[in-house]
Amino acid sequence: MLKDSAAKPDASILWAQLGQAQLGLKKYDDAETTYKKTLEIEAAAKKPNPAVQGMAQSGLGEIYARAGKVPEANTAYDAAAKVNPAQGSMYLKNEAVIFSQVGNADAQVAARMRPSWPILPRRSPTT
């Protein structure tokens, strides 16, 4: 990924995927820098990609949640849902899951109760 993003420094998707890899390796500082770079590239793009922006914002949200930075995590996850509404419910659900994983029950419940939490359609039971 490092070679790819260096070869195509304006390809935001490569930077976003590098951020995902760094996040998975728990290189949080590197991932944060990479996701911010992704968002800079997207901001300068003629045609920004909502999926890439959402991925970067969601990644930042996870980094902040794992660091105990609840307001920053909330802001990043909300930004992900706003920029890519098609995946909005997934981002906001992931927010609650990450808070649960780090043992922050208060933030988990608050994340589920925030007004930005989408109302998901109920499934009808199958018989």
C-alpha positions in Angstrom: 0.0 0.0 0.0 2.8 2.4 0.8 4.3 1.9 -2.7 0.9 2.3 -4.3 0.0 5.5 -2.5 3.4 6.9 -3.2 3.1 6.0 -6.9 -0.4 7.6 -7.1 -0.4 10.3 -4.5 -3.7 11.7 -5.6 -5.6 8.4 -5.5 -7.6 8.8 -2.4 -8.9 5.3 -2.3 -5.3 4.0 -2.0 -4.8 6.3 1.0 -8.1 5.2 2.6 -7.1 1.5 2.2 -3.7 2.3 3.6 -5.4 3.9 6.6 -7.6 0.7 7.0 -4.5 -1.4 7.0 -2.7 0.8 9.6 -5.8 0.8 11.8 -6.0 -3.0 11.6 -2.3 -3.1 12.7 -3.1 -0.8 15.6 -0.9 1.9 14.2 -3.3 4.6 15.2 -1.2 7.6 14.8 -0.2 6.6 11.3 -3.8 5.7 10.4 -5.0 9.1 11.7 -2.5 10.9 9.5 -3.4 8.7 6.5 -7.1 9.2 6.9 -6.6 13.0 7.2 -4.5 12.9 4.0 -7.4 11.0 2.3 -9.8 13.7 3.3 -7.5 16.4 2.0 -7.2 14.7 -1.4 -11.0 14.3 -1.5 -11.6 18.0 -0.6 -9.4 19.0 -3.6 -11.0 16.5 -5.9 -13.2 17.7 -8.8 -15.6 14.9 -8.1 -15.3 13.7 -4.4 -16.1 10.1 -3.7 -18.6 9.8 -0.8 -17.7 6.2 -0.1 -14.0 7.1 0.3 -14.9 10.1 2.5 -17.1 7.9 4.6 -14.4 5.3 5.0 -11.9 7.9 6.1 -14.3 9.6 8.5 -15.4 6.2 10.0 -11.8 5.2 10.4 -11.1 8.4 12.3 -14.1 7.8 14.4 -12.8 4.4 15.4 -9.3 5.8 16.2 -10.9 8.4 18.4 -13.3 6.0 20.1 -10.4 3.6 20.9 -8.4 6.6 22.3 -11.4 7.6 24.6 -12.0 10.8 22.6 -15.8 10.5 22.6 -16.8 13.9 21.2 -14.2 13.5 18.3 -15.5 10.0 17.6 -19.1 11.2 17.5 -18.2 14.0 15.1 -16.3 11.7 12.8 -19.0 9.0 12.7 -21.6 11.7 12.1 -19.6 13.1 9.3 -19.2 9.6 7.7 -23.0 9.1 7.8 -23.7 12.6 6.4 -21.3 12.3 3.5 -22.3 8.8 2.6 -25.9 8.3 3.7 -26.2 5.0 1.8 -23.9 3.5 4.5 -24.9 5.8 7.3 -26.6 3.3 9.5 -23.6 1.0 9.2 -21.2 3.7 10.3 -23.4 4.6 13.3 -23.8 1.0 14.3 -20.1 0.5 14.1 -19.6 3.4 16.4 -21.7 1.7 19.1 -19.9 -1.6 18.5 -16.5 0.0 18.9 -17.5 1.8 22.1 -18.7 -1.6 23.3 -15.4 -3.3 22.4 -13.4 -0.7 24.4 -15.7 -1.1 27.4 -17.2 2.4 27.2 -20.8 1.5 27.9 -21.9 5.1 28.5 -20.6 6.2 25.1 -22.1 3.1 23.5 -25.6 3.9 24.9 -25.2 7.6 24.1 -24.2 6.7 20.5 -27.4 4.7 20.1 -29.5 7.4 21.6 -28.1 10.4 19.6 -30.6 12.0 17.2 -28.4 11.1 14.3 -29.1 7.4 14.9 -31.2 6.3 11.9 -34.5 4.7 12.4 -34.1 1.3 10.7 -37.1 -0.4 9.2 -38.3 -3.3 11.2 -38.2 -6.7 9.6 -41.4 -8.7 9.5 -41.1 -12.1 11.1 -40.8 -15.0 8.7 -43.1 -17.9 9.2 
